[in-house]
């Protein structure tokens, strides 16, 4: 109903005059065209079966009356124009046509001086977007303000009133671009489902202060869940949202979000507070603050602050697995600068660790208070590349038994990439230097570690064309060899501040250091050999299949390890194999296999496949195995169940733990101008705990969504999921 101001444009079609008096000039246009170019001030073109002057300054037209001015078209059975009063009256099948709106009615009375008047029984249809409705009566107050009584609005097609908004009184104010509705009710399939005694809304796409659509749902841990957001449009570049939330088992949670975007500053800050949780017996809260300030074109400063009142906050109050599984909340402040050949950073960082259980506590990371980093890169005319990575960090920990201290490290390198059309050869040499200043609890307070590192990376590419099933393809064969040498340095006295062993993978085989972090540098005399073959469509360049094999070989025994980790005993890593690609238009596979050649056993295995023949038709299969720790199967999909019906599911089961990680079942129906979704989810939130949630949502096209929002859950849990509105051609 935001375009109902179009009623006022009737006046454009009946501007100054018609026939038969001396001061009147009748403009005849048999084609009724060309008026759009003249605009509002141009002449009016009028045609009718009969046009006459019935009295001085009175013009009457009857029978198929048509008038056009400035691109507006007006039709009626009878029209009367009083040039003295500047008043126009029209009756019988009154109809207005303009680019954005069609409106018809029984009778029109309009004063062309102040644009006051009335139109009875208006029926309108929007052109630029789906939307139509009617009213009992419309009163024109002036050119920019009018009122409608007993008005309706819907986006459903003509002769379909599955849902509509009915308003007793509707005021339109174009000067403020605001509409105000009183006694408004929303009816769905003939049943009133929502009522408000008063509401106002924007007449254009601009944001406006007001109540947003509520979110309604239920979860096992919190009961009935009702969230009613209130949006505050404070300015074009900053706003706020208040979202009180009723949880029947826990109480009333208060939340607020403030966003801003200024010339050099941007941020998003959210606070939530649940006083006196009825289930937990305490008050609970969360804070998520993010703010960034750009000092100049190269430099910016920022901060992140995330904290919750207790370990179970997300598990009790959220239904997204990506949030319920959070174990560390980041808090940091930083200043960074980026330039053509160098960069620098100053950062202070700490964490809040959310424990899952006391039986298997999660180790809290060290805080960096602070950390300074400097890096530079330079390419010389000969192609020689110089790079420097350096940092100085002070590590602190809340556990008094953990050693604390400072670490300074620098790693300058020189590399010379040698490339041509069929291969590459890249030698690199660097010097890794580190200095530690530790507190009195450490066995050694001053430790220095220096070692050179040499690597040589090389590869070639062979290709050949071939033809298969009437299609031209190109196959490549890409062998690669990567050698690393780093001498042994005793690092047993160095504490572990931020270092862990990288997961063994194809990418990790082509790195110098198997550790991530600066507290360990592996001793290395090793060679990685790998080969990749790709099968690509010659015409489109689409990669249909990629096959990779790789293994690393050691020429010396391992001596550098993390505390409590035994050194390797074999002279080679496990064999890695991977197969992936869009093998057909509908099928894609992604598999990876890690095989222990010494013991003849599988260490890690990922088998993945997806079938997506069309939007709304998606099936996903994934099997994941990690020796002694993980064995899971993950099935998910979306599929049509019938005309306009879709089913969604996910089954993620852990054989290692004998429990369901996530189960989801849902159904969606699209009614053309509306859609309804119902989703049930069971989610493991702790080692021995799970929660159930029920989502039910009604989406009215062009109006909004009512109920609990399952879209985030579906898009995260069911890869390839598409809402039915994006699949079907709905109005």
Secondary structure, 3 states (H helix, E strand, C coil): CCCHHHHHHHHHHHCCCCCCCCCCCCECCCCCCCHHHCCCCCCCEEECCEEEEEECCEEEEEEEEEEEECCEEEEEEEEEEECCCCEEEEEEEEEEEECCEEEEEEEEEEECCCCCEEEECCEEEECCCCCEEECCEEEECCCCEEEEEEEEEECCCCCCCCEEEEEEEEEEECCCCEEEEEEEEEEECCEEEEEEEEEEEECCCCCCCEECCCEEEEECCCEEEEEEEEEEEEECCEEEEEEEEEECCCEEEEEEEEEEECCCEEEEEEEEEECCCCCCCCCEEEEEEEEEEECCCCEEEEEEEEEECCCCHHHHHCCCHHHHCCCEEEEEEEEEEECCCEEEEEEEEEEEECCCCCCCCCCCCCEEEEEEEEEEEEECCCCEEEEEEEEEEEEECCCCCCCCEEEEEEEEEEEEEEEECCEEEEEEEEEEEEEEEECCCCCCCEEEEEEEEEEEEEEECEEEEEEECCEEEEEEEEEEEEEEEECCCCCCCCCCCCCEECCCCCCHHHCCCCEECCCCCCCEEEEEEEEEEEEEECCCCCEEEEEEEEEEEECCCCCCCCCCCCCCCCCECCEEEEEEECCCCCEEEEEEEEEECCCCEEEEEEEEEEEEEECCEEEEEEEEEECCCEEEEEEEEEEEEECCEEEEEEEEEECCCCEEEEEEEEEEEECCCEEEEEEEEEEEEECCEEEEEEEEEEEECCCEEEECCCHHHHHHHCCCCCCHHHHCCCC
